[in-house]
Amino acid sequence: MSGHAESPEAPATIPVATTREVWRTCAALLRRRTWLVVLVGLAFVVAAAAGLVLPTALGRIVDLATSPSSTEADVWRLGGWMAAGALVQAVATGAGAIGAAALVENLLAELRERLVRRSLQLPRRVVERVGTGDLTSRASDDVAQVAMGLPNAIPTVAASGFTLVLTAIALTVLQPWFALVVVTVVPLQVLALRSYLRKAPPLYAAERAALGVRAHHVLAALRGLPTVQAFGLGALHATRIGVASWEVVRLSLRARAVLNTFFARLNTAELVGMSTILVVAFVLVGRDELTIGGATTAMLLFLQLFGPMMGLLLLIDELQSALASLARIVGVTQMETGDDDQRRPGGSTPVAAAGVRFGYGSDPVLHEVDLQVAPGERVAVVGTSGAGKSTLAALVAGVHAPWSGRVEVSDDAHARTVLISQEVHVFAGTVRDNITLALPGADDDAVRAALAAVGGSDVIAALPAGLDTEVGPHAHTLTVAQAQLVALARAHLADPALVLLDEATAEAGSAHGAMLDRAADAVIAGRPALVIAHRLDQAVSADRVVVMSEGRVVERGTHEELVAAGGTYAGLWSAWQRHRP
């Protein structure tokens, strides 16, 4: 990567999709299931139409009770219609609910897969900048919120929408004057809804973001627990988590207050609507323009109208929370992955870095660093903690782009670089699965050959089931040395063109240091390698040693040349000799 201006930084936060983007994404997913959408809509239309039978029949029964010409057969016939209507409504509603739930679950499953797939494709530099807490919160809390809200919400919205339309039509056909109900009720509901929608969405979005911040602080404290305990930072992290938790509580209480106000306004609209129905019915019955049965039907239709309306409006609260989470999920799926490799390919030299300057935020870490690794050469980088060694390895690996200068690698190295750090992650699965990550489909002969090359055959054979041993968080726990051997065997299986070891054997302990050094030597043999040396005896076997201090290269040469020069490296070597384990 070259350039003489600071590289654009990765976004500080993961974006949140707009409402239009959310609907566009959902519509695209539903278009592939158009036939199911049509069947669900048809089921809810049938259910809404069948729901009109009951109030209409009850109103007719009231008129029959006051009619001298009515017979018992008339009542039984209406009772049969009521039973048939209730049965059809129940079956159609159930079918619609099942179909809607299937739609939502399929949509959610595909969104979840997209989120995980895109999260795994994000460049490491982006994940490091935005933090894993927000990403974890979206993949867990937000997915759970959508999974809890939408499966119930979508069927209710669909059923309520069709019921509202057909019931309003039936009420108007019964007596056009009942349209006054719409005139009096709808404005009150619209005002209540507008006020709610103005205040609620920002609160829910802020609440979801606050949950992400809290998750970030909790994960940071748990992952760094040994350091937190060693330096007595428990109170500091507890304060951070407490502040983040109280922010979640504050936003949740504000959202609840807005919701309660919304409910009160809806109840007022219901009271006004019922009063309007009673007044209009009283006047019309007095003028003989409406029967008592018709008035009964009107009130029952209004109650049937207001029930779905209230359910729909009350559901907006749950929908707002689910949509806020859905926007955060879609935001991840729409992130540009870009090229995770920030190096410039080309040339015959495995690694050529010149004038590299880089830092985190606004703080520079590397200053005008030059580095070359020739074919088959092993270069060791040494220095005190904070000298910039690991940062240099990350730039050579292509994880970050330099602010200025360039990092070039050969075509082979660009395609096949292996970076092994001191923090080796063990994935859930078998030992075989962990090794073949480097070469999916590799047979057991290739896996055993890689283990034999790094001297790990006996170590893995001693596990409960050998290569078939289940490892990971909830299975057999590998020791640090065993995990490093697995990582080194994986690297050997990958047949890399460039090997980067970032203190890869630093955490194994002196008892296993020699074994892991031999394993690392097997991986490096015949390949260009950059070794970030934690122990100076790793530099002795290097073809060349680069000494760093405060982000700058201060010395270069072989081990013997640097010791003889009596400079920084000689001082480090002397101290190492005195205190070596």
MARBARO-957285 format. One line per 3 residues: their letters; for each residue x negated, y negated, z of C-alpha. Coordinates in steps of 0.5 Angstrom, whole numbers, plus 2048, in hexadecimal, padded with zeros to 3 digits. Layout:
N
A	X,Y,Z  ... $
//
This chain:
581
MSG	800,800,800  7FD,7F9,7FE  7FE,7F2,7FF $
HAE	7FC,7EC,803  802,7EA,806  806,7ED,80C $
SPE	80A,7F3,80A  812,7F2,80B  813,7F5,812 $
APA	818,7FB,812  81F,7F8,815  81F,7F7,81D $
TIP	826,7FB,81D  82A,800,819  82F,7FC,815 $
VAT	837,7FD,816  83B,7FD,810  841,7F8,80F $
TRE	848,7FA,80F  848,7FA,807  842,7FF,807 $
VWR	845,804,80C  84C,804,808  848,805,801 $
TCA	844,80B,804  84A,80E,807  84E,80D,800 $
ALL	848,810,7FD  849,816,801  850,817,801 $
RRR	850,816,7F9  84D,81D,7F9  853,820,7FD $
TWL	859,81C,7F9  85D,822,7F9  85D,823,800 $
VVL	85E,81B,801  865,81C,7FD  867,822,801 $
VGL	866,81F,807  86A,818,805  870,81C,802 $
AFV	870,820,809  871,81A,80D  876,817,808 $
VAA	87A,81D,809  879,81C,810  87B,815,810 $
AAG	882,816,80C  884,81C,811  883,818,817 $
LVL	889,813,814  88E,819,815  88E,819,81C $
PTA	890,811,81E  895,811,818  898,818,81A $
LGR	899,815,821  89C,80F,81F  8A1,813,81B $
IVD	8A3,817,821  8A4,811,825  8A9,80F,81F $
LAT	8AC,815,81F  8AD,815,826  8B2,80F,825 $
SPS	8B5,812,81F  8BC,815,820  8BB,819,819 $
STE	8B4,81C,81B  8B3,824,81D  8AF,828,821 $
ADV	8AC,82B,81A  8AA,824,818  8A6,824,81F $
WRL	8A3,82A,81D  8A1,829,816  89D,822,819 $
GGW	89A,826,81E  897,82B,819  894,825,815 $
MAA	891,823,81B  88E,829,81C  88C,82A,815 $
GAL	889,823,815  885,824,81C  882,82B,819 $
VQA	880,828,812  87D,822,816  879,827,81B $
VAT	876,82B,815  875,825,810  871,821,816 $
GAG	86D,828,818  86B,829,811  869,822,810 $
AIG	865,822,817  861,828,815  860,825,80E $
AAA	85E,81E,811  859,822,816  856,826,811 $
LVE	855,820,80C  852,81C,812  84D,822,815 $
NLL	84B,823,80E  849,81B,80D  846,81B,814 $
AEL	842,821,812  83F,81F,80C  83E,818,80F $
RER	83A,81B,815  836,81F,810  834,819,80C $
LVR	832,816,813  82D,81B,815  82B,81C,80D $
RSL	829,814,80D  826,814,814  821,819,812 $
QLP	820,816,80C  81E,80F,80F  817,80D,80F $
RRV	813,80E,816  812,807,816  819,805,816 $
VER	81B,80A,81B  815,807,820  817,800,81F $
VGT	81F,801,820  81E,806,826  821,80D,826 $
GDL	826,80B,82B  82B,807,826  82A,80D,821 $
TSR	82B,812,827  831,80E,829  834,80E,822 $
ASD	833,815,821  836,817,828  83B,812,82B $
DVA	83D,80F,825  83F,815,821  842,818,827 $
QVA	846,811,828  849,812,820  84A,81A,821 $
MGL	84E,818,827  852,812,824  853,814,81D $
PNA	856,81B,81D  85C,818,821  85C,811,81E $
IPT	85D,813,817  863,817,817  866,812,81C $
VAA	865,80D,817  868,810,811  86E,813,815 $
SGF	86F,80C,818  86E,808,811  873,80D,80D $
TLV	878,80D,813  878,805,814  879,804,80C $
LTA	87F,809,80C  882,807,812  882,800,810 $
IAL	885,801,80A  88B,805,80D  88C,800,812 $
TVL	88D,7FB,80D  891,7FF,809  896,800,80F $
QPW	897,7F9,810  893,7F3,80C  893,7EF,813 $
FAL	88F,7F4,816  889,7F1,812  889,7EB,818 $
VVV	886,7F0,81C  880,7F0,817  880,7E8,817 $
TVV	880,7E8,81F  87B,7EE,821  876,7EE,81B $
PLQ	873,7E7,81C  872,7E9,824  86F,7EF,822 $
VLA	86A,7EC,81D  868,7E6,821  867,7EB,827 $
LRS	863,7F0,822  85F,7EA,81F  85D,7E8,826 $
YLR	85B,7EF,827  857,7F0,821  853,7E9,822 $
KAP	851,7EB,828  850,7F3,829  84C,7F5,823 $
PLY	846,7F0,825  846,7F3,82C  846,7FA,82A $
AAE	841,7F9,825  83D,7F6,82B  83F,7FC,830 $
RAA	83C,801,82B  836,7FD,82A  835,7FC,831 $
LGV	836,804,832  830,805,82D  82B,800,831 $
RAH	82D,804,837  82B,80A,834  825,807,832 $
HVL	823,806,839  825,80C,83C  821,810,836 $
AAL	81B,80C,837  81B,80D,83E  81C,815,83E $
RGL	817,816,838  812,812,83C  813,815,843 $
PTV	80C,817,845  80A,810,843  810,80D,847 $
QAF	80E,811,84D  807,810,84D  807,808,84C $
GLG	80D,807,851  811,804,84B  818,808,84E $
ALH	81B,801,851  819,7FE,84A  81C,803,846 $
ATR	822,804,84B  823,7FC,84A  823,7FC,843 $
IGV	828,802,842  82D,7FE,848  82D,7F8,844 $
ASW	82F,7FC,83D  834,800,841  837,7F9,844 $
EVV	837,7F6,83D  83B,7FC,83B  840,7FC,841 $
RLS	841,7F4,83F  843,7F5,838  847,7FB,83A $
LRA	84B,7F7,83F  84C,7F1,83A  84F,7F6,835 $
RAV	854,7F9,83A  856,7F2,83C  857,7F0,834 $
LNT	85B,7F7,833  85F,7F6,839  861,7EF,837 $
FFA	863,7F2,830  868,7F7,833  86B,7F2,837 $
RLN	86D,7EE,831  86F,7F4,82D  874,7F6,833 $
TAE	877,7EE,832  878,7F0,82B  87C,7F6,82C $
LVG	880,7F2,831  882,7ED,82C  883,7F2,827 $
MST	888,7F6,82B  88C,7F0,82D  88C,7EE,826 $
ILV	88F,7F5,824  894,7F4,82A  896,7ED,828 $
VAF	897,7EE,820  89B,7F5,822  8A0,7F1,827 $
VLV	8A1,7EC,822  8A2,7F1,81C  8A7,7F6,820 $
GRD	8AB,7F0,822  8AC,7EE,81B  8AE,7F5,819 $
ELT	8A8,7F5,814  8A4,7FB,818  8A7,801,81C $
IGG	8A5,803,823  8A1,809,820  89E,804,81B $
ATT	89B,800,821  899,806,824  895,808,81E $
AML	892,801,81D  88F,802,824  88D,809,824 $
LFL	889,807,81D  886,801,820  884,805,826 $
QLF	881,80A,821  87E,804,81D  87B,801,823 $
GPM	878,808,826  873,809,820  872,801,81F $
MGL	870,801,827  86C,808,826  869,805,820 $
LLL	867,7FE,823  864,802,829  860,806,825 $
IDE	85D,800,822  859,800,829  856,807,828 $
LQS	855,806,820  851,800,822  84C,804,826 $
ALA	84C,809,821  84B,805,81B  845,801,81F $
SLA	842,808,820  843,80A,819  840,803,816 $
RIV	83A,805,81A  839,80C,817  83B,809,810 $
GVT	835,804,812  830,80A,812  832,80D,80C $
QME	831,807,808  82A,806,80A  825,806,805 $
TGD	820,80B,806  81B,808,802  814,80B,801 $
DDQ	811,80E,807  80A,80E,805  807,807,805 $
RRP	801,809,802  7FE,808,7FB  7FD,80E,7F7 $
GGS	7F7,80F,7F2  7F0,80F,7F2  7EB,815,7F3 $
TPV	7E9,813,7FA  7EE,816,7FF  7EE,810,804 $
AAA	7EC,809,802  7EF,803,807  7EC,7FC,806 $
GVR	7ED,7F6,80A  7F3,7F9,80E  7F7,7F5,812 $
FGY	7FD,7F7,816  801,7F6,81D  808,7F7,820 $
GSD	80C,7F1,820  808,7EB,820  802,7EE,824 $
PVL	7FC,7F1,81F  7F9,7F7,821  7F4,7F8,81B $
HEV	7F0,7F3,818  7EC,7F4,812  7EB,7FB,812 $
DLQ	7E7,7FF,80D  7E7,807,80C  7E5,80C,807 $
VAP	7E6,813,808  7E2,817,802  7E4,81E,7FF $
GER	7E3,823,804  7E1,81E,80A  7E3,81E,811 $
VAV	7E3,817,814  7E4,817,81B  7E7,810,81E $
VGT	7E5,80F,825  7E6,809,82A  7E9,807,831 $
SGA	7F1,807,832  7F4,802,82E  7EF,801,829 $
GKS	7F4,802,823  7F2,809,822  7F9,80C,821 $
TLA	7FB,806,81D  7F6,807,818  7F8,80F,818 $
ALV	7FF,80C,817  7FD,808,811  7F9,80D,80E $
AGV	7FF,812,80E  804,80D,80B  808,80C,811 $
HAP	807,804,811  805,7FF,80B  7FF,7FB,80D $
WSG	801,7F3,80E  7FB,7F2,809  7F5,7F6,806 $
RVE	7F7,7FD,803  7F7,804,804  7F6,809,7FE $
VSD	7F6,810,7FE  7F5,815,7F8  7FA,818,7F5 $
DAH	7FA,81F,7F8  7F9,81C,7FF  7FF,817,7FE $
ART	803,81E,7FC  800,822,802  7FE,81E,808 $
VLI	7FF,822,80F  7FF,81E,815  7FF,821,81C $
SQE	7FF,81D,822  7FF,81F,82A  806,81F,82A $
VHV	808,825,827  810,826,826  813,82D,827 $
FAG	819,82E,823  81E,833,825  81E,839,821 $
TVR	819,83F,821  811,83E,821  811,840,81A $
DNI	816,83B,818  812,836,81B  80C,838,817 $
TLA	80F,838,810  812,831,811  80C,830,80D $
LPG	80D,835,807  815,837,807  815,83E,805 $
ADD	80E,840,807  80E,848,808  80B,84B,80F $
DAV	805,84D,80C  803,845,80A  806,843,811 $
RAA	801,848,814  7FB,846,810  7FC,83F,812 $
LAA	7FC,841,81A  7F6,846,819  7F3,840,815 $
VGG	7F4,83B,81C  7F2,841,820  7FA,841,823 $
SDV	7FC,848,821  7FB,84B,828  7FE,845,82C $
IAA	804,846,827  804,84D,828  804,84D,82F $
LPA	80B,849,82F  811,84D,831  813,84E,82A $
GLD	80D,84C,826  80F,848,820  816,849,821 $
TEV	816,846,828  81B,841,829  818,83A,82B $
GPH	81B,833,82C  81E,82F,832  823,835,834 $
AHT	81F,83B,832  817,83D,834  813,837,836 $
LTV	80C,837,832  806,834,836  803,82E,833 $
AQA	7FD,833,830  802,837,82D  806,832,82A $
QLV	800,82F,827  7FE,835,824  804,836,821 $
ALA	803,82F,81E  7FC,831,81C  7FF,837,818 $
RAH	804,833,815  7FF,82E,812  7FB,834,810 $
LAD	801,837,80C  802,830,809  7FB,830,806 $
PAL	7FA,829,806  7F6,824,802  7F5,820,808 $
VLL	7F5,821,80F  7F6,81C,815  7F5,81E,81C $
DEA	7F7,819,821  7F5,81C,827  7F8,822,825 $
TAE	7F4,826,82B  7F4,821,830  7FA,824,834 $
AGS	7F8,82B,834  7F3,82B,83A  7EC,82D,83B $
AHG	7EE,834,83C  7F1,834,834  7ED,82E,831 $
AML	7E8,833,82E  7ED,837,82B  7F1,832,828 $
DRA	7EA,82E,826  7E9,835,822  7F0,835,81F $
ADA	7EF,82E,81D  7E9,82F,81A  7EC,835,816 $
VIA	7F2,830,813  7EC,82B,811  7E7,830,80E $
GRP	7E6,82D,807  7EB,828,807  7EA,820,808 $
ALV	7EC,81E,80F  7ED,818,814  7EC,81A,81B $
IAH	7EF,816,821  7EA,819,826  7EC,819,82D $
RLD	7E6,81D,82F  7DF,81A,82D  7DD,821,82C $
QAV	7E2,821,826  7DE,81C,823  7D7,820,823 $
SAD	7DA,825,81D  7DC,81F,819  7D8,81D,813 $
RVV	7D9,816,815  7DC,812,81B  7DF,80B,81B $
VMS	7E0,807,821  7E5,803,822  7E6,7FD,828 $
EGR	7EC,7F8,828  7EF,7FA,821  7E8,7F9,81E $
VVE	7E3,7FE,81B  7DD,7FD,81F  7D8,802,81D $
RGT	7D7,808,818  7D3,80E,817  7D1,815,819 $
HEE	7D1,817,820  7CA,817,820  7C9,810,81D $
LVA	7CE,80D,822  7CB,810,828  7C4,80E,826 $
AGG	7C6,807,824  7C8,806,82C  7CE,802,82A $
TYA	7D6,803,82C  7D6,80A,82A  7D0,80C,82E $
GLW	7D3,809,834  7D9,80D,833  7D5,813,832 $
SAW	7D1,812,838  7D7,811,83C  7DA,817,839 $
QRH	7D4,81B,83B  7D5,819,842  7DC,81A,843 $
RP	7DD,820,83E  7E2,825,841 $
//
